[in-house]
């Protein structure tokens, strides 16, 4: 992995956004894999700015998101559809944007169709990722196997707890979600991982310096040849403590 140390969250977001913008410049028809949550918000702010300044042209770019809460309709303010609309899509005119269909009753059909869609787009050129404090990427939670394709997951209690900050109460946080698989994430040509804050420091260490195991889903990234990690000082604290940096 290639590491970019940011002075702070804003700095690492700016650097990561530059890489995404360069990808679009080099490949105007790029397929971008997108994430939600706090980690990529800064990247999206800088991409919106670039769009407003006319330095990036998104009109031929397609996006596919990592995940969506099961049962949530796109107009639900807590849905990832809504998050993406607010933070990016309403400001940046992509050619097309997709998220998993989380309201399809037939889970298997929904998962199969999302995988087929990604395949029909020719796969993902650049995937943006955050990481959970438990080492998840997308909603691939720690488990016994690395899931290959889109699947429906039971969210870890720690993930529901972490995400409850966006809800009135933990009881409102969904228990299930649809997520792209580790296999799909690893087939992206390039991966941009944004990690900020001390609560992610152990997960970042485990992901890149621990064994490759589905118990730490992000450790699968060690198998990928083009991962750029954008991290701040706090996120790098465990790696530094161990004298690895
Ligand atoms: C979100 C996603 C998750 C988050 C992770 C970190 O689409 O796939 O893996 O990236 O939970 O969340 P934040 O960035 O909010 O700390």
py3Dmol code that shows the C-alpha trace and the ligand (Angstrom):
import py3Dmol

protein = """\
ATOM      1  CA  UNK A   1       0.000   0.000   0.000  1.00  0.00           C
ATOM      2  CA  UNK A   2       1.027   3.571  -0.566  1.00  0.00           C
ATOM      3  CA  UNK A   3       0.567   5.833   2.425  1.00  0.00           C
ATOM      4  CA  UNK A   4      -0.279   9.534   2.335  1.00  0.00           C
ATOM      5  CA  UNK A   5      -0.053  11.107   5.773  1.00  0.00           C
ATOM      6  CA  UNK A   6      -2.346  14.076   6.090  1.00  0.00           C
ATOM      7  CA  UNK A   7      -1.765  16.917   8.572  1.00  0.00           C
ATOM      8  CA  UNK A   8      -5.415  16.583   9.509  1.00  0.00           C
ATOM      9  CA  UNK A   9      -8.709  15.303   8.079  1.00  0.00           C
ATOM     10  CA  UNK A  10      -9.111  18.242   5.719  1.00  0.00           C
ATOM     11  CA  UNK A  11      -5.610  17.807   4.363  1.00  0.00           C
ATOM     12  CA  UNK A  12      -5.986  14.074   3.727  1.00  0.00           C
ATOM     13  CA  UNK A  13      -9.399  14.619   2.135  1.00  0.00           C
ATOM     14  CA  UNK A  14      -7.921  17.216  -0.214  1.00  0.00           C
ATOM     15  CA  UNK A  15      -5.102  14.861  -1.232  1.00  0.00           C
ATOM     16  CA  UNK A  16      -7.523  11.951  -1.743  1.00  0.00           C
ATOM     17  CA  UNK A  17      -9.874  14.132  -3.797  1.00  0.00           C
ATOM     18  CA  UNK A  18      -6.924  15.077  -6.024  1.00  0.00           C
ATOM     19  CA  UNK A  19      -6.305  11.387  -6.730  1.00  0.00           C
ATOM     20  CA  UNK A  20      -9.981  10.841  -7.567  1.00  0.00           C
ATOM     21  CA  UNK A  21      -9.974  13.918  -9.811  1.00  0.00           C
ATOM     22  CA  UNK A  22      -6.842  12.623 -11.568  1.00  0.00           C
ATOM     23  CA  UNK A  23      -8.561   9.288 -12.160  1.00  0.00           C
ATOM     24  CA  UNK A  24     -11.453  11.098 -13.861  1.00  0.00           C
ATOM     25  CA  UNK A  25      -9.030  13.234 -15.859  1.00  0.00           C
ATOM     26  CA  UNK A  26      -7.189  10.128 -17.080  1.00  0.00           C
ATOM     27  CA  UNK A  27     -10.379   8.091 -17.556  1.00  0.00           C
ATOM     28  CA  UNK A  28     -13.329  10.391 -18.273  1.00  0.00           C
ATOM     29  CA  UNK A  29     -15.643   7.345 -18.437  1.00  0.00           C
ATOM     30  CA  UNK A  30     -14.441   5.970 -15.122  1.00  0.00           C
ATOM     31  CA  UNK A  31     -16.616   3.858 -12.856  1.00  0.00           C
ATOM     32  CA  UNK A  32     -16.165   5.109  -9.292  1.00  0.00           C
ATOM     33  CA  UNK A  33     -16.988   2.958  -6.299  1.00  0.00           C
ATOM     34  CA  UNK A  34     -18.284   5.206  -3.522  1.00  0.00           C
ATOM     35  CA  UNK A  35     -18.706   4.959   0.233  1.00  0.00           C
ATOM     36  CA  UNK A  36     -20.865   6.820   2.741  1.00  0.00           C
ATOM     37  CA  UNK A  37     -20.140   7.951   6.298  1.00  0.00           C
ATOM     38  CA  UNK A  38     -17.735  10.448   7.807  1.00  0.00           C
ATOM     39  CA  UNK A  39     -14.575   9.216   6.063  1.00  0.00           C
ATOM     40  CA  UNK A  40     -15.374  10.242   2.465  1.00  0.00           C
ATOM     41  CA  UNK A  41     -17.339  13.429   3.302  1.00  0.00           C
ATOM     42  CA  UNK A  42     -14.235  15.581   2.869  1.00  0.00           C
ATOM     43  CA  UNK A  43     -13.427  14.038  -0.513  1.00  0.00           C
ATOM     44  CA  UNK A  44     -16.963  14.778  -1.669  1.00  0.00           C
ATOM     45  CA  UNK A  45     -16.674  18.398  -0.485  1.00  0.00           C
ATOM     46  CA  UNK A  46     -13.516  18.832  -2.570  1.00  0.00           C
ATOM     47  CA  UNK A  47     -15.066  17.094  -5.589  1.00  0.00           C
ATOM     48  CA  UNK A  48     -18.099  19.386  -5.409  1.00  0.00           C
ATOM     49  CA  UNK A  49     -15.708  22.349  -5.280  1.00  0.00           C
ATOM     50  CA  UNK A  50     -13.833  21.029  -8.310  1.00  0.00           C
ATOM     51  CA  UNK A  51     -17.120  20.642 -10.176  1.00  0.00           C
ATOM     52  CA  UNK A  52     -18.119  24.223  -9.303  1.00  0.00           C
ATOM     53  CA  UNK A  53     -14.729  25.502 -10.438  1.00  0.00           C
ATOM     54  CA  UNK A  54     -15.055  23.493 -13.646  1.00  0.00           C
ATOM     55  CA  UNK A  55     -11.815  21.560 -13.111  1.00  0.00           C
ATOM     56  CA  UNK A  56     -13.409  18.092 -13.209  1.00  0.00           C
ATOM     57  CA  UNK A  57     -15.989  16.850 -15.691  1.00  0.00           C
ATOM     58  CA  UNK A  58     -18.250  14.165 -14.211  1.00  0.00           C
ATOM     59  CA  UNK A  59     -20.633  13.906 -17.145  1.00  0.00           C
ATOM     60  CA  UNK A  60     -19.294  10.549 -18.361  1.00  0.00           C
ATOM     61  CA  UNK A  61     -18.522   9.130 -14.916  1.00  0.00           C
ATOM     62  CA  UNK A  62     -20.680   6.378 -13.408  1.00  0.00           C
ATOM     63  CA  UNK A  63     -20.792   5.568  -9.705  1.00  0.00           C
ATOM     64  CA  UNK A  64     -21.686   2.460  -7.736  1.00  0.00           C
ATOM     65  CA  UNK A  65     -21.977   2.570  -3.963  1.00  0.00           C
ATOM     66  CA  UNK A  66     -20.782  -0.028  -1.514  1.00  0.00           C
ATOM     67  CA  UNK A  67     -23.852  -0.520   0.579  1.00  0.00           C
ATOM     68  CA  UNK A  68     -27.334   0.380   1.761  1.00  0.00           C
ATOM     69  CA  UNK A  69     -29.393  -0.398   4.854  1.00  0.00           C
ATOM     70  CA  UNK A  70     -31.881  -3.176   4.249  1.00  0.00           C
ATOM     71  CA  UNK A  71     -35.445  -1.986   3.814  1.00  0.00           C
ATOM     72  CA  UNK A  72     -34.590   1.704   3.466  1.00  0.00           C
ATOM     73  CA  UNK A  73     -36.174   3.643   0.659  1.00  0.00           C
ATOM     74  CA  UNK A  74     -34.039   6.232  -1.119  1.00  0.00           C
ATOM     75  CA  UNK A  75     -36.083   9.140   0.255  1.00  0.00           C
ATOM     76  CA  UNK A  76     -35.500   8.067   3.868  1.00  0.00           C
ATOM     77  CA  UNK A  77     -33.147  10.660   5.377  1.00  0.00           C
ATOM     78  CA  UNK A  78     -31.135   7.903   7.047  1.00  0.00           C
ATOM     79  CA  UNK A  79     -30.594   5.977   3.845  1.00  0.00           C
ATOM     80  CA  UNK A  80     -27.276   5.933   2.045  1.00  0.00           C
ATOM     81  CA  UNK A  81     -29.119   7.003  -1.104  1.00  0.00           C
ATOM     82  CA  UNK A  82     -30.102  10.161   0.751  1.00  0.00           C
ATOM     83  CA  UNK A  83     -26.581  10.713   2.102  1.00  0.00           C
ATOM     84  CA  UNK A  84     -25.129  10.456  -1.397  1.00  0.00           C
ATOM     85  CA  UNK A  85     -27.768  12.783  -2.829  1.00  0.00           C
ATOM     86  CA  UNK A  86     -27.056  15.412  -0.152  1.00  0.00           C
ATOM     87  CA  UNK A  87     -23.280  15.176  -0.197  1.00  0.00           C
ATOM     88  CA  UNK A  88     -22.547  14.564  -3.847  1.00  0.00           C
ATOM     89  CA  UNK A  89     -25.160  13.679  -6.441  1.00  0.00           C
ATOM     90  CA  UNK A  90     -27.268  16.843  -6.212  1.00  0.00           C
ATOM     91  CA  UNK A  91     -24.113  18.918  -6.769  1.00  0.00           C
ATOM     92  CA  UNK A  92     -22.270  16.749  -9.272  1.00  0.00           C
ATOM     93  CA  UNK A  93     -24.016  15.474 -12.399  1.00  0.00           C
ATOM     94  CA  UNK A  94     -22.772  11.922 -12.858  1.00  0.00           C
ATOM     95  CA  UNK A  95     -23.752  10.038 -15.993  1.00  0.00           C
ATOM     96  CA  UNK A  96     -25.456   7.481 -13.742  1.00  0.00           C
ATOM     97  CA  UNK A  97     -25.289   6.505 -10.076  1.00  0.00           C
ATOM     98  CA  UNK A  98     -26.277   3.226  -8.442  1.00  0.00           C
ATOM     99  CA  UNK A  99     -26.677   1.818  -4.948  1.00  0.00           C
ATOM    100  CA  UNK A 100     -27.827  -1.651  -3.944  1.00  0.00           C
ATOM    101  CA  UNK A 101     -31.594  -2.123  -4.140  1.00  0.00           C
ATOM    102  CA  UNK A 102     -32.313  -2.574  -0.455  1.00  0.00           C
ATOM    103  CA  UNK A 103     -36.098  -2.705  -0.741  1.00  0.00           C
ATOM    104  CA  UNK A 104     -36.308  -5.718  -3.057  1.00  0.00           C
ATOM    105  CA  UNK A 105     -38.021  -8.503  -1.112  1.00  0.00           C
ATOM    106  CA  UNK A 106     -36.023 -11.138  -2.913  1.00  0.00           C
ATOM    107  CA  UNK A 107     -32.554 -10.629  -1.412  1.00  0.00           C
ATOM    108  CA  UNK A 108     -30.866 -13.047  -3.745  1.00  0.00           C
ATOM    109  CA  UNK A 109     -32.276 -11.256  -6.802  1.00  0.00           C
ATOM    110  CA  UNK A 110     -31.214  -7.863  -5.479  1.00  0.00           C
ATOM    111  CA  UNK A 111     -27.645  -9.100  -4.847  1.00  0.00           C
ATOM    112  CA  UNK A 112     -27.380 -10.867  -8.202  1.00  0.00           C
ATOM    113  CA  UNK A 113     -28.651  -7.826 -10.077  1.00  0.00           C
ATOM    114  CA  UNK A 114     -26.165  -5.515  -8.373  1.00  0.00           C
ATOM    115  CA  UNK A 115     -23.268  -7.803  -9.233  1.00  0.00           C
ATOM    116  CA  UNK A 116     -24.490  -8.066 -12.833  1.00  0.00           C
ATOM    117  CA  UNK A 117     -24.778  -4.301 -13.024  1.00  0.00           C
ATOM    118  CA  UNK A 118     -21.200  -3.798 -11.816  1.00  0.00           C
ATOM    119  CA  UNK A 119     -20.012  -6.429 -14.273  1.00  0.00           C
ATOM    120  CA  UNK A 120     -21.929  -4.812 -17.143  1.00  0.00           C
ATOM    121  CA  UNK A 121     -20.176  -1.523 -16.344  1.00  0.00           C
ATOM    122  CA  UNK A 122     -16.838  -3.279 -16.773  1.00  0.00           C
ATOM    123  CA  UNK A 123     -16.006  -3.287 -13.064  1.00  0.00           C
ATOM    124  CA  UNK A 124     -14.825  -0.491 -10.809  1.00  0.00           C
ATOM    125  CA  UNK A 125     -11.880   1.706 -11.780  1.00  0.00           C
ATOM    126  CA  UNK A 126     -11.395   3.393  -8.436  1.00  0.00           C
ATOM    127  CA  UNK A 127     -13.032   2.372  -5.169  1.00  0.00           C
ATOM    128  CA  UNK A 128     -13.242   4.805  -2.244  1.00  0.00           C
ATOM    129  CA  UNK A 129     -13.372   3.122   1.160  1.00  0.00           C
ATOM    130  CA  UNK A 130     -13.627   3.961   4.828  1.00  0.00           C
ATOM    131  CA  UNK A 131     -12.902   1.388   7.524  1.00  0.00           C
ATOM    132  CA  UNK A 132     -14.934   0.424  10.576  1.00  0.00           C
ATOM    133  CA  UNK A 133     -13.281   0.305  14.005  1.00  0.00           C
ATOM    134  CA  UNK A 134     -13.827  -3.479  13.820  1.00  0.00           C
ATOM    135  CA  UNK A 135     -11.993  -3.671  10.479  1.00  0.00           C
ATOM    136  CA  UNK A 136     -15.034  -3.834   8.207  1.00  0.00           C
ATOM    137  CA  UNK A 137     -14.995  -2.417   4.683  1.00  0.00           C
ATOM    138  CA  UNK A 138     -18.296  -1.835   2.968  1.00  0.00           C
ATOM    139  CA  UNK A 139     -20.526  -3.747   5.362  1.00  0.00           C
ATOM    140  CA  UNK A 140     -18.331  -6.828   5.226  1.00  0.00           C
ATOM    141  CA  UNK A 141     -18.305  -7.510   8.933  1.00  0.00           C
ATOM    142  CA  UNK A 142     -15.734  -9.735  10.681  1.00  0.00           C
ATOM    143  CA  UNK A 143     -16.638 -13.367   9.983  1.00  0.00           C
ATOM    144  CA  UNK A 144     -15.477 -16.766   8.881  1.00  0.00           C
ATOM    145  CA  UNK A 145     -15.160 -16.177   5.125  1.00  0.00           C
ATOM    146  CA  UNK A 146     -14.474 -13.345   2.714  1.00  0.00           C
ATOM    147  CA  UNK A 147     -17.709 -12.832   0.778  1.00  0.00           C
ATOM    148  CA  UNK A 148     -17.151 -12.583  -2.941  1.00  0.00           C
ATOM    149  CA  UNK A 149     -20.196 -10.697  -4.229  1.00  0.00           C
ATOM    150  CA  UNK A 150     -23.072  -8.552  -3.007  1.00  0.00           C
ATOM    151  CA  UNK A 151     -24.782 -10.074  -0.007  1.00  0.00           C
ATOM    152  CA  UNK A 152     -27.143  -9.235   2.814  1.00  0.00           C
ATOM    153  CA  UNK A 153     -25.372  -8.892   6.164  1.00  0.00           C
ATOM    154  CA  UNK A 154     -26.302  -8.761   9.806  1.00  0.00           C
ATOM    155  CA  UNK A 155     -24.627  -5.640  11.129  1.00  0.00           C
ATOM    156  CA  UNK A 156     -22.238  -6.063  14.053  1.00  0.00           C
ATOM    157  CA  UNK A 157     -23.501  -4.489  17.269  1.00  0.00           C
ATOM    158  CA  UNK A 158     -20.398  -2.254  17.352  1.00  0.00           C
ATOM    159  CA  UNK A 159     -21.248  -1.018  13.835  1.00  0.00           C
ATOM    160  CA  UNK A 160     -24.840  -0.255  14.857  1.00  0.00           C
ATOM    161  CA  UNK A 161     -23.483   1.540  17.922  1.00  0.00           C
ATOM    162  CA  UNK A 162     -21.025   3.576  15.828  1.00  0.00           C
ATOM    163  CA  UNK A 163     -23.693   4.492  13.280  1.00  0.00           C
ATOM    164  CA  UNK A 164     -26.293   5.361  15.913  1.00  0.00           C
ATOM    165  CA  UNK A 165     -24.817   8.887  15.880  1.00  0.00           C
ATOM    166  CA  UNK A 166     -26.851   9.465  12.717  1.00  0.00           C
ATOM    167  CA  UNK A 167     -30.107   8.218  14.313  1.00  0.00           C
ATOM    168  CA  UNK A 168     -32.314   9.321  17.210  1.00  0.00           C
ATOM    169  CA  UNK A 169     -31.605   6.099  19.067  1.00  0.00           C
ATOM    170  CA  UNK A 170     -29.719   2.819  18.608  1.00  0.00           C
ATOM    171  CA  UNK A 171     -33.092   1.066  18.242  1.00  0.00           C
ATOM    172  CA  UNK A 172     -33.637   2.946  14.988  1.00  0.00           C
ATOM    173  CA  UNK A 173     -30.398   1.663  13.433  1.00  0.00           C
ATOM    174  CA  UNK A 174     -31.184  -1.142  10.978  1.00  0.00           C
ATOM    175  CA  UNK A 175     -29.948  -4.604  11.859  1.00  0.00           C
ATOM    176  CA  UNK A 176     -29.239  -5.628   8.251  1.00  0.00           C
ATOM    177  CA  UNK A 177     -27.703  -4.149   5.133  1.00  0.00           C
ATOM    178  CA  UNK A 178     -26.770  -5.014   1.576  1.00  0.00           C
ATOM    179  CA  UNK A 179     -23.069  -4.790   0.833  1.00  0.00           C
ATOM    180  CA  UNK A 180     -20.720  -5.310  -2.055  1.00  0.00           C
ATOM    181  CA  UNK A 181     -18.492  -8.287  -1.380  1.00  0.00           C
ATOM    182  CA  UNK A 182     -14.761  -8.305  -0.684  1.00  0.00           C
ATOM    183  CA  UNK A 183     -14.274  -9.995  -4.061  1.00  0.00           C
ATOM    184  CA  UNK A 184     -15.869  -7.060  -5.888  1.00  0.00           C
ATOM    185  CA  UNK A 185     -13.903  -4.534  -3.839  1.00  0.00           C
ATOM    186  CA  UNK A 186     -10.657  -6.351  -4.623  1.00  0.00           C
ATOM    187  CA  UNK A 187     -11.476  -6.361  -8.339  1.00  0.00           C
ATOM    188  CA  UNK A 188     -11.443  -2.558  -8.395  1.00  0.00           C
ATOM    189  CA  UNK A 189      -8.384  -1.408 -10.316  1.00  0.00           C
ATOM    190  CA  UNK A 190      -7.380   1.145  -7.686  1.00  0.00           C
ATOM    191  CA  UNK A 191      -8.472   1.613  -4.088  1.00  0.00           C
ATOM    192  CA  UNK A 192      -8.465   4.783  -1.999  1.00  0.00           C
ATOM    193  CA  UNK A 193      -8.868   4.192   1.736  1.00  0.00           C
ATOM    194  CA  UNK A 194      -9.529   7.150   4.019  1.00  0.00           C
ATOM    195  CA  UNK A 195      -8.808   6.690   7.724  1.00  0.00           C
ATOM    196  CA  UNK A 196      -9.132   9.403  10.320  1.00  0.00           C
ATOM    197  CA  UNK A 197      -9.149   9.334  14.114  1.00  0.00           C
ATOM    198  CA  UNK A 198      -7.673   7.320  16.939  1.00  0.00           C
ATOM    199  CA  UNK A 199     -10.667   4.954  17.076  1.00  0.00           C
ATOM    200  CA  UNK A 200      -9.538   3.578  13.697  1.00  0.00           C
ATOM    201  CA  UNK A 201      -5.834   3.205  14.599  1.00  0.00           C
ATOM    202  CA  UNK A 202      -5.982  -0.449  15.703  1.00  0.00           C
ATOM    203  CA  UNK A 203      -8.099  -1.435  12.688  1.00  0.00           C
ATOM    204  CA  UNK A 204      -5.646   0.268  10.339  1.00  0.00           C
ATOM    205  CA  UNK A 205      -2.740  -1.565  11.956  1.00  0.00           C
ATOM    206  CA  UNK A 206      -4.555  -4.928  11.853  1.00  0.00           C
ATOM    207  CA  UNK A 207      -5.586  -4.387   8.235  1.00  0.00           C
ATOM    208  CA  UNK A 208      -2.066  -3.928   6.901  1.00  0.00           C
ATOM    209  CA  UNK A 209       0.272  -5.492   9.463  1.00  0.00           C
ATOM    210  CA  UNK A 210      -1.787  -8.383  10.815  1.00  0.00           C
ATOM    211  CA  UNK A 211      -2.679 -11.707   9.203  1.00  0.00           C
ATOM    212  CA  UNK A 212      -5.006 -11.778   6.197  1.00  0.00           C
ATOM    213  CA  UNK A 213      -8.190 -13.056   7.757  1.00  0.00           C
ATOM    214  CA  UNK A 214     -11.950 -12.574   7.358  1.00  0.00           C
ATOM    215  CA  UNK A 215     -11.939 -11.711  11.070  1.00  0.00           C
ATOM    216  CA  UNK A 216     -10.438  -8.410   9.870  1.00  0.00           C
ATOM    217  CA  UNK A 217     -12.170  -7.917   6.507  1.00  0.00           C
ATOM    218  CA  UNK A 218      -9.933  -4.965   5.560  1.00  0.00           C
ATOM    219  CA  UNK A 219      -6.883  -7.263   5.784  1.00  0.00           C
ATOM    220  CA  UNK A 220      -7.941  -8.549   2.335  1.00  0.00           C
ATOM    221  CA  UNK A 221      -6.584  -5.248   1.019  1.00  0.00           C
ATOM    222  CA  UNK A 222      -3.092  -6.705   1.510  1.00  0.00           C
ATOM    223  CA  UNK A 223      -3.893  -8.820  -1.559  1.00  0.00           C
ATOM    224  CA  UNK A 224      -4.423  -5.750  -3.735  1.00  0.00           C
ATOM    225  CA  UNK A 225      -1.563  -4.104  -5.583  1.00  0.00           C
ATOM    226  CA  UNK A 226      -2.927  -0.552  -5.813  1.00  0.00           C
ATOM    227  CA  UNK A 227      -4.179   0.643  -2.459  1.00  0.00           C
ATOM    228  CA  UNK A 228      -3.572   4.256  -1.474  1.00  0.00           C
ATOM    229  CA  UNK A 229      -4.208   4.943   2.210  1.00  0.00           C
ATOM    230  CA  UNK A 230      -4.932   8.520   3.272  1.00  0.00           C
ATOM    231  CA  UNK A 231      -4.556   8.719   7.028  1.00  0.00           C
ATOM    232  CA  UNK A 232      -4.108  11.352   9.723  1.00  0.00           C
ATOM    233  CA  UNK A 233      -1.756  11.279  12.708  1.00  0.00           C
ATOM    234  CA  UNK A 234      -4.308   9.785  15.096  1.00  0.00           C
ATOM    235  CA  UNK A 235      -5.208   6.960  12.715  1.00  0.00           C
ATOM    236  CA  UNK A 236      -1.517   6.103  12.355  1.00  0.00           C
ATOM    237  CA  UNK A 237      -0.809   6.115  16.097  1.00  0.00           C
ATOM    238  CA  UNK A 238      -0.747   2.312  16.612  1.00  0.00           C
ATOM    239  CA  UNK A 239       1.435   1.739  13.522  1.00  0.00           C
ATOM    240  CA  UNK A 240       3.796   4.407  14.852  1.00  0.00           C
ATOM    241  CA  UNK A 241       3.793   2.999  18.412  1.00  0.00           C
ATOM    242  CA  UNK A 242       4.917  -0.336  16.967  1.00  0.00           C
ATOM    243  CA  UNK A 243       7.808   1.445  15.266  1.00  0.00           C
ATOM    244  CA  UNK A 244       6.582   0.578  11.790  1.00  0.00           C
ATOM    245  CA  UNK A 245       6.569   4.140  10.539  1.00  0.00           C
TER     246      UNK A 245
END
"""
ligand_1 = """\
16
LIG
C -20.018 3.106 4.300
C -19.208 1.913 4.522
C -18.542 1.675 5.828
C -17.846 2.909 6.392
C -17.249 2.602 7.765
C -16.603 3.822 8.372
O -20.555 3.095 3.002
O -19.130 1.107 3.655
O -17.591 0.649 5.672
O -16.855 3.329 5.512
O -18.260 2.152 8.616
O -17.594 4.772 8.648
P -17.199 6.273 8.979
O -16.502 6.805 7.796
O -18.525 6.970 9.199
O -16.346 6.233 10.194
"""
view = py3Dmol.view(width=600, height=400)
view.addModel(protein, "pdb")
view.setStyle({"model": 0}, {"cartoon": {"style": "trace"}})
view.addModel(ligand_1, "xyz")
view.setStyle({"model": 1}, {"stick": {}})
view.zoomTo()
view.show()
